Amino acid sequence: MKKSPILVLWAFFAVFSVHAQNSVLWYQQPAEKWEDALPIGNGRLGAMVFGIPGHERIQLNEDSMWPGGPDDWDLADGTPADLAQIREYLIAGDHKKSDSLLVLKFSRKDVTRSHQTMGDLWFDFDWENVTDYKRSLDLHSAITLTEFKSEGHAVMQEVFASAPDQAILIKLKTDHPEGFRGLIRMDRPMDQEHPTAESKALNDNLLEMRGMVTQRGGQIDSKPFPILNGVKFRVLLLAQNQDGEIKAMPEGLLVGGAKEIHLKLVAETSYYEKDFAKKAEARLDEIAFSSWGQLRQAHEREYQSWFDRMSLKLGPNGTDQTPTDQRIANAKAGQQDLHLEKLLFDFGRYLLISSSRPGTNPANLQGLWNQHISAPWNADYHLNINLQMNYWPAEVTNLSELHGPLFDFTDELIENGKKPASQNFKMKGAMLPHTTDLWKIPFLQARTAYWGSWIGAGAWLGRHYWEHYLFTQDEEFLEERALPAFTQIAQFYSDWLMIDPRDGRLVSAPSTSPENQFINEKGVKAASTMGAAMDQQLIADIFGIYLQANELVGKRSTLSDKVRSQLAQLRPGVQLGSDGRILEWDREYEEPEKGHRHMSHLYAFHPGAAITKAGSPDQFDAVRKTLDYRLANGGAGTGWSRAWLINFSARLMDGEMAHEHIQKLLATGLYTNLFDAHPPFQIDGNFGYTAGVAEMLLQSHEEGIIRVLPALPKAWRSGEVKGMKARGGFTLDFSWENGEVKTVKVHSDKGKKVVLFADGSEIDLLLKAGESIEMEF
């Protein structure tokens, strides 16, 4: 029988002292390939540091490096008459004709217009007899360090991306009697054998690279479409030395004998600044006379103001004596490694801080880090889970403000989405596509219906505004920012719905389940139907959110009355098949890919909150059956798909199942630098993993309930969390030993009632705004 907790009320939030557990990636050899290199970033500007003695490569990135512009392409040429024809095909059961007409009329088919690398910074130095090599990335300081000896003399390279100074800063130091000897240069890859940038030394201490992003291999409508213009950029590198000499050469800056060099790199683009060239000079002028200590201190203080908000400890303290790549190799061999699990959690928070800051673009498919002119899947914004998963950890891991770039981006996408809603469909509100890019293009793209002819993105992005409100209880944000977005999204779906003549219920049509297909009654493989589960769940979700938001701000309108009526007539998105599984489509069709990596029809369970064990036990059980079936048929790919399974398992409150998927992700889904190996690299798996671990430790999706350690696996026998967030405006610290809760501290920002479930106890709490309570179990 559990003992009752001892409660202590505090007038302030007492914070745990943090038990040190290293969060450092480290290696005993240089990076051999890009996926071995270590990422740094300040939200907008980033780099991949290889740590190669004698031929160092620092691959540079900036988040607005895109070809083209917002007016390159118009919408597809579909009309309301085309939509009516598609719906007639669906009513007649001719799904294949529906698919074909949907793509023909409403999609711009394959598009190539990619986020691109900014180029490379190279250090061609003369080092011989290299020994005692080590490179590392300290997640607590966001600094990467390369150390080795050359002929017995120490050489050190320190690199970080500073947000306060908007620069990449590099310190080179050695006690070698001959100092640094060699060339510092910058270049950028060719675009189909055409130069994309010019690099030159402006004086003995200043290197410049200027260029414009192009995409000569661009395409639209699955046809070649060379893009010969795009974002313009200027990179400046200032080299400062106390001894030795640095001289301008045609190839770059020639270093001779300097034992300490400070490099200050700034970059500006025409996307952010009309006079970007002048802005780059101003940026450099601001830091030209700053000392290394000043620059590093400003960087660490600002970065740690984010990272130190939350901490996780798993297992006992100990020194980290195993290189990170060896830890991954051990995980592949079946070895459990709590340090690696904790390190990967912290890495997800590090990556979000490094690729999404107030005022920047949101993290894309590769976050910020991309070495390509034409990246996999354009390194763009996929809205059928990938962009959303990037932001799953934002609220719960205490990085709420970093959600902002997603809202800025979505606000503009909604504005652009009014055009296809009106022009293609003669509907109000905004239609958001399956995929978009920097320019917020609002049209569907894909040459197949199953891949890119999906209209559920608006509702899914809308939930992110709602989650931000639920966590922060920010009423101003709800009324002024979220509700206008909900209104445009709900308005489109309200107009989009049609009556299914088979049952008289309202359905989305044409409707697809992202990237999956079914086999209809005629034995034909197809994608579009009337009321696929995910669309119905998403529309029910955004309608409910829209109505709740109106009630909270005291508003009522003709649209809200209509939506309330439609919600009652909407066909449920959660329907069980004859075997107890949740149906993915409108009927119990045969599935050609029974282990498909997308589990879209479980949206209502996660990240939605419509299915809970207490509120809908039959559906809760059906979720497990659905997952079991997928997995039994080879489901769950690597990367984001495996990460989603960790989150599903946590919501099922099954810690062992969640931990099993963690082990599989560690064994199959990581590059040596901890990047998510989809493959190729996609950053969503990193973010999804961090969110999944948080979901195992703390849940608050049930209204008025917080659960501490709802899915704790046996492997996590002891641990401690500081600064994790829960919906309702709560912050929690808690610890556990031998699998049982030891202490819990709850702080309420707004003063809300909540029921806390911890260690078998059910505790009713009503704290005033700013109050905290401590419990010992």
Secondary structure as GFF3:
##gff-version 3
##sequence-region A 1 777
A	DSSP	beta_strand	6	10	.	.	.	ID=ss1
A	DSSP	beta_strand	24	27	.	.	.	ID=ss2
A	DSSP	three_ten_helix	34	36	.	.	.	ID=ss3
A	DSSP	beta_strand	38	41	.	.	.	ID=ss4
A	DSSP	beta_strand	45	49	.	.	.	ID=ss5
A	DSSP	beta_strand	56	62	.	.	.	ID=ss6
A	DSSP	alpha_helix	80	91	.	.	.	ID=ss7
A	DSSP	alpha_helix	95	106	.	.	.	ID=ss8
A	DSSP	beta_strand	119	125	.	.	.	ID=ss9
A	DSSP	beta_strand	130	138	.	.	.	ID=ss10
A	DSSP	beta_strand	143	150	.	.	.	ID=ss11
A	DSSP	beta_strand	153	162	.	.	.	ID=ss12
A	DSSP	beta_strand	167	174	.	.	.	ID=ss13
A	DSSP	beta_strand	180	187	.	.	.	ID=ss14
A	DSSP	beta_strand	197	203	.	.	.	ID=ss15
A	DSSP	beta_strand	206	212	.	.	.	ID=ss16
A	DSSP	beta_strand	219	220	.	.	.	ID=ss17
A	DSSP	beta_strand	223	224	.	.	.	ID=ss18
A	DSSP	beta_strand	232	241	.	.	.	ID=ss19
A	DSSP	beta_strand	245	249	.	.	.	ID=ss20
A	DSSP	beta_strand	252	258	.	.	.	ID=ss21
A	DSSP	beta_strand	260	269	.	.	.	ID=ss22
A	DSSP	alpha_helix	276	287	.	.	.	ID=ss23
A	DSSP	alpha_helix	292	307	.	.	.	ID=ss24
A	DSSP	beta_strand	311	314	.	.	.	ID=ss25
A	DSSP	alpha_helix	324	332	.	.	.	ID=ss26
A	DSSP	alpha_helix	338	355	.	.	.	ID=ss27
A	DSSP	three_ten_helix	376	379	.	.	.	ID=ss28
A	DSSP	beta_strand	381	382	.	.	.	ID=ss29
A	DSSP	alpha_helix	386	390	.	.	.	ID=ss30
A	DSSP	alpha_helix	392	396	.	.	.	ID=ss31
A	DSSP	three_ten_helix	400	403	.	.	.	ID=ss32
A	DSSP	alpha_helix	404	423	.	.	.	ID=ss33
A	DSSP	beta_strand	435	436	.	.	.	ID=ss34
A	DSSP	alpha_helix	449	452	.	.	.	ID=ss35
A	DSSP	alpha_helix	457	472	.	.	.	ID=ss36
A	DSSP	alpha_helix	475	477	.	.	.	ID=ss37
A	DSSP	pi_helix	478	482	.	.	.	ID=ss38
A	DSSP	alpha_helix	483	496	.	.	.	ID=ss39
A	DSSP	beta_strand	498	499	.	.	.	ID=ss40
A	DSSP	beta_strand	506	507	.	.	.	ID=ss41
A	DSSP	beta_strand	518	519	.	.	.	ID=ss42
A	DSSP	beta_strand	525	526	.	.	.	ID=ss43
A	DSSP	alpha_helix	533	553	.	.	.	ID=ss44
A	DSSP	alpha_helix	558	569	.	.	.	ID=ss45
A	DSSP	three_ten_helix	600	602	.	.	.	ID=ss46
A	DSSP	alpha_helix	617	632	.	.	.	ID=ss47
A	DSSP	alpha_helix	640	651	.	.	.	ID=ss48
A	DSSP	alpha_helix	655	668	.	.	.	ID=ss49
A	DSSP	alpha_helix	684	697	.	.	.	ID=ss50
A	DSSP	beta_strand	698	699	.	.	.	ID=ss51
A	DSSP	beta_strand	705	708	.	.	.	ID=ss52
A	DSSP	beta_strand	719	726	.	.	.	ID=ss53
A	DSSP	beta_strand	730	737	.	.	.	ID=ss54
A	DSSP	beta_strand	740	748	.	.	.	ID=ss55
A	DSSP	beta_strand	753	758	.	.	.	ID=ss56
A	DSSP	beta_strand	761	766	.	.	.	ID=ss57
A	DSSP	beta_strand	772	776	.	.	.	ID=ss58
###
